[in-house]
Amino acid sequence: MKEIKYGVLLDFYGDLLTEKQRRALDLYYNEDYSLLEIGEHLKISRQGVHECIKKGAEHLEEYENNLQLYEKELQKEAVKNEILAKLSELAVKDLQEIRNLLDTL
């Protein structure tokens, strides 16, 4: 779950990080590279990768604490799921069309 969260946070706030932090976090959380592989790719030590990921993740958390984009996205998804659940209880015939409309939100 942590990997998914940081992947999403990276999508929201990645452009606010340094290029090295963004790339290290992307390789670590989205591409599942090891610290050693990231170090080879970025030409820095394993310890340097660890620090880069740690600092980058701290920045992502700070941005999320201030802007709440991830939290708002989770809330929207919860509302969407609640609407779909209520509609399915009503046996709405056009449920797929309604799902498509909700996905556009």
C-alpha positions as CSV (number, residue, x, y, z in Angstrom):
1,M,0.0,0.0,0.0
2,K,2.9,2.4,0.8
3,E,4.3,1.8,-2.7
4,I,0.9,2.8,-4.3
5,K,0.6,5.9,-2.1
6,Y,4.0,7.1,-2.9
7,G,3.5,6.4,-6.6
8,V,0.4,8.5,-6.6
9,L,2.0,11.3,-4.5
10,L,4.8,11.2,-7.1
11,D,2.3,11.8,-9.8
12,F,0.8,14.7,-8.0
13,Y,4.0,16.4,-6.7
14,G,6.9,14.9,-8.6
15,D,7.6,18.0,-10.5
16,L,8.3,19.8,-7.2
17,L,11.2,17.5,-6.4
18,T,14.7,17.6,-7.7
19,E,15.2,15.6,-10.8
20,K,17.4,13.1,-8.9
21,Q,14.8,12.6,-6.2
22,R,11.9,12.3,-8.7
23,R,13.8,9.7,-10.7
24,A,15.0,7.7,-7.7
25,L,11.5,7.6,-6.2
26,D,10.0,6.6,-9.6
27,L,12.5,3.8,-10.0
28,Y,12.0,2.6,-6.4
29,Y,8.2,2.8,-6.1
30,N,7.0,2.5,-9.7
31,E,9.6,0.4,-11.4
32,D,10.6,-1.7,-8.3
33,Y,14.3,-1.2,-8.7
34,S,16.6,-2.1,-5.8
35,L,18.8,0.6,-4.2
36,L,21.8,-0.9,-5.9
37,E,20.1,-0.8,-9.3
38,I,19.0,2.8,-8.8
39,G,22.5,3.7,-7.7
40,E,24.0,2.3,-10.9
41,H,21.4,4.0,-13.0
42,L,21.9,7.4,-11.3
43,K,25.6,6.9,-10.8
44,I,25.4,7.5,-7.0
45,S,26.2,5.2,-4.0
46,R,23.6,2.9,-2.5
47,Q,23.7,5.2,0.6
48,G,23.1,8.2,-1.7
49,V,20.1,6.5,-3.2
50,H,18.7,5.8,0.3
51,E,19.1,9.4,1.4
52,C,17.6,10.7,-1.9
53,I,14.6,8.5,-1.5
54,K,14.2,9.4,2.2
55,K,14.4,13.1,1.5
56,G,12.1,12.9,-1.6
57,A,9.5,10.9,0.4
58,E,9.6,13.5,3.2
59,H,9.0,16.3,0.7
60,L,6.1,14.3,-0.9
61,E,4.5,13.9,2.6
62,E,5.0,17.6,3.3
63,Y,3.4,18.6,0.1
64,E,0.5,16.3,0.8
65,N,0.1,17.6,4.3
66,N,-0.2,21.1,2.9
67,L,-2.2,20.5,-0.3
68,Q,-4.2,17.3,0.4
69,L,-4.5,16.3,-3.3
70,Y,-4.2,12.5,-2.5
71,E,-6.7,12.7,0.4
72,K,-9.2,14.5,-1.8
73,E,-8.7,11.9,-4.5
74,L,-9.4,9.2,-2.0
75,Q,-12.5,11.0,-0.8
76,K,-13.8,11.4,-4.4
77,E,-13.2,7.7,-5.1
78,A,-15.1,6.8,-1.9
79,V,-18.1,8.9,-2.9
80,K,-18.0,7.4,-6.4
81,N,-18.1,3.9,-5.0
82,E,-20.9,4.8,-2.6
83,I,-23.0,6.2,-5.5
84,L,-22.3,3.1,-7.6
85,A,-23.4,0.9,-4.6
86,K,-26.6,2.8,-4.2
87,L,-27.4,2.7,-7.9
88,S,-26.7,-1.1,-8.0
89,E,-29.2,-1.5,-5.2
90,L,-31.8,0.3,-7.3
91,A,-31.0,-2.1,-10.2
92,V,-30.4,0.8,-12.6
93,K,-30.2,-0.5,-16.2
94,D,-27.6,2.1,-17.4
95,L,-25.2,1.4,-14.6
96,Q,-22.2,1.1,-17.0
97,E,-23.0,4.5,-18.6
98,I,-23.2,6.0,-15.1
99,R,-19.9,4.4,-14.2
100,N,-18.3,6.0,-17.2
101,L,-19.7,9.4,-16.3
102,L,-18.4,9.1,-12.8
103,D,-15.0,8.1,-14.1
104,T,-14.9,11.4,-15.9
105,L,-14.9,13.2,-12.5
